[in-house]
Amino acid sequence: MLYRGLTILSVTFFLTIYLTLVREATPGSTASSYLSFPYASSSRPTPVDVFSVLSSTPPGHEEYSWTEGDGSAGDFVTVGSPAHFIPLENEDIVDVKTGEKLVGPLSGSTFNLGLLKLPRGSKWGYVGVARGPHRKRELVMVNGNPSVEHVLVAFGLNITSEGKLHVVSPAQTIDIPMAPKAGCLPTKHFVATYGAEDPRLFWTDAGTPALIMARYSDALDTCRSLGFMPDLRDKFGPLADALAPGEGVVDYQSIPKIPGAANNLELVRAQGQANVEKNWVGFYPGAIADGKTIHPHVQYNFAPSLTLEPVEVNSRRILYQDVILPPQLDTRKCVQDAHFSWEPRKIHQASPLYRLTLCERGMGCVAGEDNTVLFGMAHTQRSPTHYGKFIATFNVSAPHNVISVGPRFSMNGLSDDQINYALTMVPIEDGDLDPSIPQKRLPQTHLPSHFFLDDKLLITLGHRDRAMTSVMTTVRDVLGRQKICPRPTPQIVDELQ
């Protein structure tokens, strides 16, 4: 109310004075870190020894191996409670096109679950999108192969006091029209396999529930790319009714709809787009959400690390360009150097990158660029079924260079050799498991996907391409024993310039 009568000019004037005073009072700080985030608290970010937190060894982890070939005879540490399998029968899925149960020749079941935590007060605790049973069309032949359509399925979920997810709403397909295309001819029999795959859910900085998925490309001469759905409510109507605004999440009507704009934008790399693209994961710069940005940055690769930034948006696609690291921050090879036994092409992204503030959730933890990192899970893949896992952290500020790389870990009740494919991570508070426990107050507005150091962490996965599963662990357990990425020496910097 105080600012209602002020003009933009006067607000800018007072803000400039304030930032100048803060900058003068805080050696080494910059005005840009305050100007970028309108939700920021007036308090200074909580001091944290970031490198110490990341590299510390969790209790009981001392004797475990770090990576393959490191000379250790021990196993990798196993994290979390026993894996929980989330049932969903094919006959419980509704075809959104007909409003009736999904019928016809189907193959397989629901797997590869992506999960998004909803604000408190919502009708569900979480929304999920998973790969559903394939639609087999054996009478429709493509290049001599029977046609198979992949399907995505959406539904609401809640969680028990033991941390077990269960479906609480009717499951329905997401209507994403696709068809076989000539650009997939080089992929042999996969030319006949089409449809959306591998959903990864996350909150945009504007407060909308977004989805990145594998899909067919629009270009005639390429096969597969990634699609971005800015607001899942466009395609899954029950979510609009279930979701309660708050915690940076906005009402469905709050975001203007652009006439003619698609709700499935193709993500395209300006240079270097491959015939088949997959495993792009989204993120947003900065320590806290800016309240307005919809189109994400992308972590394109972990080894070597490569970030993409959006440079052009139209009604059908988002065009991205590579973010070039300056020589003094060139840590592109940090992941592959740490996990040296793996070919770089066998290391790829698993989850989106999430903000993690390295102090405990509560009024005493103020997020800022100096105590917050982006972190995400990666896979080490070995054919045909092996998927190992580790965590890496990245700079929340441009150019989003790798900060640290974590050790391999296994999950309780899941073998690394059984296609346990991770898609999303979700922060869990004690109050999420016991509604009688009040939600911790925070000095800033954070999206429900913002992590703190003392949070529990729920990982969702697909098991053997046939089941949805989740594992509950803690942030500290998966974050420990990180190797800090060495920055190039002055001599190397000179050589790179």
N, C-alpha and C positions, 0 to 999 in steps of 0.2 A: 504494500500500500504506500510505503514511503516514496517509491519511485514513480508512482502513477502520474504525478503532475510534472515530472521532469522531462525535458526534451532529450532526444538522443544525444545532442551535442553536449548538454550539461552532464549527462550520465558518463559520457566518454571522457569529459574533462576531469571529473572526480575520480574515475577509474584510473586514468593515466597518472594522477597525483599519487593515488594509493599504491599503484604498482611501482612507481618510482621509489617511494619510501620503502616498500618491501625489498626491492632490489638492492637499495643502498644498505639496508639493515641485514641482508643475507648475502655474505660473500659467495660469489660463484653462481648465484641464482640468476635466472633470466625471466624477463617479462613474458616471453612466449609461453612458458609453462603454466602461467596463470590465465592468460588470454584465451588459451585453447579450450578451456573446460568450464562452461558456465555453471555447472553444478558444483564446482569446487568449493570446499569449505574455506573460510577465512583463516583457519588455523594452518600452521605450517605442517608439511608432511612429517609423520612420525619418523625419527631417525632410526635407521636399520643398517646393520652391517650385512649388506646383501651377499657378498661373497662368502662370509662366514656361515650364514644361514643355508646357502645353497650347497656348500661343501661339507657341512657337518654330517656325521654318521649317526643314523637313528639307532637307538638301543637294540642290540641283538643282530645288527647287520654286519658286524665287524669281519666275520669269517667267510662271508659269501663272495663268490666270484663277481667280477665287475663286467667283463665281456668275454667272448670266445677268444681263446689264444692268449690270455693274459698271464698264463703260467700258474694259475690257481687250480687246485684239484677239487674245489668245492662246487656246489650247485649254485644257481642263481637264487636270490631271496624270493620267497613266496609271500605275496601280500594278500590281505583281505580276508573276509569271512567266506565260507564256502559259496561257490557260485549258485545263484538262484535262477531257475529256468521259468520263464514267463509263458504260461499256456495261452494259446489262441487258436481255436479250431477253424478250419476253412469254412465250415457251414455257418459260422458266426459273422462272416464278412458280408457286408452289403455292397452291391455294385451301385456306385453313385449315379450311373447313367440310367438305370432302370428303377432304382429304389427297392429292388428285390435282392434276395440272397445271391451271392456270386455262384453262377452255374456254368456248365460246360465242362469240357475236358481240362482238368487242372493237374499240375504236377508240382509236388513239393509242398512246403508249408511256409509259415511266416518266420522271417529271420532278419538279421542285420538291423537291429533296433537303434534308431537315433532318438534321443530324449531331450526334452527342454523343460526346465523347472518354471512353473507359473508363479505369479505373485500370490502372497497369502490373501485369502478371501475368495480365490477362484473356486469354481465348483469341483475342479480336479486339482490334484497337486502337480501333475505333469501332463504334457502332451507327447505322444510318441508317433513316429513315422517309421515304418519298417518295410522291407521287401516282402511282398506277399507271394502266394502260389503263382506259378507261371501259367499263362493261358496257352494251351497247346492247340495249334490249328494245322493238323496234319494234312488236311485237304488243300491248304494253301502252301504251295512249294515255292521256294526262292532259291534260284540257282541250284536246283536239285535237292534242297534241304527243306524239311518241314518247318513251318513258321512257329516261333515261340515268342510270346509277348511277356515282358517283365512288368510287374504291377507293384505300385506302392500303396500301402494301407495306413490309415491314420486312426487314432483312438486316444481316449483319455485314460490316465492311470492314477492310482494312489499308491502310497507306500505304507507298509505296516511298521509297527514299533521295532521289528527285527530287521528293517531295511529291505523288505521284499516287495517288489513291484507287482501290481495286479491290475488288469484291465477293468475299467469301471464304466465305459461307454460303448455303444455299438461301434464296431470297427467298419470303416468304409473305404473304398478305393478312392484314390486321387486321380481325377481325370486329366491325363497328360497325353494328348493324342500323338502317336508316333507311328511310323511304318518303316519297312525295310528300305534301304537306299543303296545306290550304286557305289557310293564312297566306301562302303564296307566290303566290297569284293575282295580286296587284298587280305582280309581277315579270315578267308576260307569259310568254314561252316557258320561263323558268327554273323555272316551277312543276313542270315535268317532270324537272328535273335535281336530283338529290339525292345524298347521301353525303358523306363527310368529305373535306376539302381542306386544303392548305397547312399541313403539319406543322411545328411548331417545338419542338425538343427542348431540354431543359435539366435540370440537377440541382436538386432541391429542397434546401433547407437541411437536411432530415432525411436526405439522402443517397440518395434514390430517383431513378431516371431517369423524368422526367415529360414529358408531351406536351400541348401546346395545339394545337388544330386547329379549323378552321371546320366547323360541323355544323348540322343543323336544330335549331330551338328546340323546347322541350317545349310552350310555349304555343300554343294553337290559332290565335290571331289574329296571330302574328308568324311570320316566315319563317326567317331564319338567325341563329345566334348562335355562340358559341365553346364548345368542350368542353375539359375538363381531365382528363387521365388521370394520377393521382398516381404510378402505377408501371407503366411500359410492360411489365414482366415479366408482369403479369396477362393481357396480350393477346398477348404474343410470348414464348412459353415458352423458346425457345432462348437468349434473353438471360440468363435466370436461371442457366443452366448455364455460359454464356461469361464472365459478369462475376465478377471477383475483388474482394471487399471491400477497402477501403483508401482513403486520401486523402479521408476523410470519407464514402465510399460504403459503404452497409450491405448485409448479406446479405438475401436476399429474405424470410427468415422473421423478420427483426428488427423489421419494422413490423407491429403488430397489424392484422388485417383487421377492419373494423367490419361486423358482420352486417347484411345488407340494404343496405349502402351500394353505390352504383353505382361502377364504375370508369371512368365517363365523366360527370363532373359538369358541368352547364351553368353557365357564367359569366353572371351576370345583374346588370345595373346597376339599383340601387334606383329611381333616377329618371332618365328620359331614354333608356331603352332603345329603340333604333330597330328598325324592321321587319327590316332586314338589318344585322347587325353583323359586322365582320371586322377582321383585323389587330390584335387585342389581343395584347400581348406581356407575358410574365411577368418578374418579378424579385423579389429578396428584400432587405429593408433590412439595413444594417450592412456593415461593412468585411470581415467574414469570416462564414462560415456559423455559425448558432447551434446546429446539430446536432439540431434538433427540428421546425422549421417546415416543413409540407408545402404548405399552400395559399398561393399566391403573391399579392403585390401585382400590379397591372396598370398598364402604361403604355398608356392608352387613346387618347391623342392627342399628336402632336408640335406641332401648330400650330392653335390655341393648346395649350400643354402641359397635359395633365390626367392625374393619377394616381388610381387607384382602390385602395381598401384593403378586404380582406374583413371583413365584419362578422357574417355568419351562414353556417353550413355545415349542410346536412342531407344526407339520403341521395341527393338528386337534383341539388342545385345549391349554388353558392356565391353569396351575395348581396354585392354591392359598393356602397360609397358613395364619392362624390367626396372627394378630399383638398383642402381649402381652403387656399390659400397665404396666409400673413399678409402684410399690405401691404409690409413691409420685405423680403420674399423673393419678391415677385410678378414673376417673370420669364416669365410664361406666353407672352408674345408674342415672346420672343427668337428663336425659330427662324424665324418668319414675317418678322420684321424683317430678319434676316440674309439670308434667301433671298427677297427682296422681290418678285421677278418672278413668283413662284408664288402662286396662290390657296391659302389655308390648306387647303382640302379636297383639294388635289392633292399634299399632303405627308402621308405616312403611314409608320407603323412598318414595318421590314423584319425585323430580328432581335430576339430577346430582349435585355434589358439585362443586361450581365455586369459583374462586379466587375473593376476594373483598378487595381492598385497601381502608382503612378508612380515606381517605382525598379526596379532590375534584379533579376531572380529570383536568390535565394540567401540565405544566412544573414544577410547584411547588410541585408536588406530586410524590415522588420517592418511589417505592414499595420495601419492604423488609420484612424479617421474623417477625419483631417487629411491623409492622403496617398493615399486611395483614392476613386475615383469609380465610378459606374455609367456604362457607355457602350454605345451601340447604334447600329445602322445604320438609316437612313431612306431612303425612296424619294421622288423627285419624279416624279410620274406625268403623262404627257400622252398622251391617246388617239391612236391605238389601241394603240401598242406601246412607247412611250418610258418607260423607268424609269431616272432618274438616281439617284445615290447620294451620301450624305454621312454623317458621324458627328456625334453630339451626346453631351454628357456631362451627368450628373445627380448630385445630392447623394445619397450613400448613406444619409444621415440624413433623417428626416422634416423637412420635407414633400416631399422629393425634387424640389426645384425644379431647373430647367435651370441648369447652370453655364456651358456653352460650346457653341458651334455651329461645325462645321467646314465646309470648302469642298467643292464638288462635285469628284468624281473619277471617272475611268473605269477599267475593268479591261482588262488586256492580253488582246487577242484577242476581246473582246466589245463589240459596239456597243450604246450606250445606247438605240438605236431598234429593238432586236430582242427585246423582252420578256426581259431578263435579270433575273429576279426573285430577290432574295436572301432567304434564310431563316435561316441560322445562321452564327455565327463560332466558331472553335475555336482555342485557344492551342496553338502547336507549339514544342516545345523541340528542340534539336539531338539529344537522345537519342531523340526520337520517330522521327527519320529514320535514326538509326544506333544500333541497340540496344547496341553496344559502349560507347557513351558513357553514363556513369552519370547517373541522374536527379539534378538539383541538390537538395541538402538545403535545407529551409526551416525557419524558426524557429516556424512555426505550421502547423496542419493546414488545408489548402486543398482545396476540391473541384477536380476536373480541369478545370473550366471557368474557374478564376480566372486572369486575365491579369496579366502584368508587362510593364514598359516595353520590355524587350529581346526579348520573344517574337516569333516569327513568327506570322502570323495566316492561318488558312485560312478562306476564305469559300465557302459552298456556295449554289448557285443552281439555278433552273430556266431552261432556255434555250428560248425560243420555244414554250413549252408542249409540248415534245416530247423534251427530253433533260436529264440531270443533268450539272452541271458544277461545277468548283471552281477557285479562283484562290488561289495562295499569295503573300502579301505580308508586310509587317511592321507591328507596332503603330505604330511611329514614322511610317511612311509615310502611314497613313490618319488619324493623330491630329493631324498638324501643322497650323499656321496657324489654330488655333481662335480664334474671336472670343469674348472673355469677355462674358457677359451683364451689362449694367449693372444695378445694383440701383436701385430707385426712389429719387429724391431725397426728403429730408424733406418738401418741399412736396407732392410727389405722394402720399407716404404719408399725410399729413394729409387730402388730398382723398379718398383711398380709404377712410379710416376713418369 
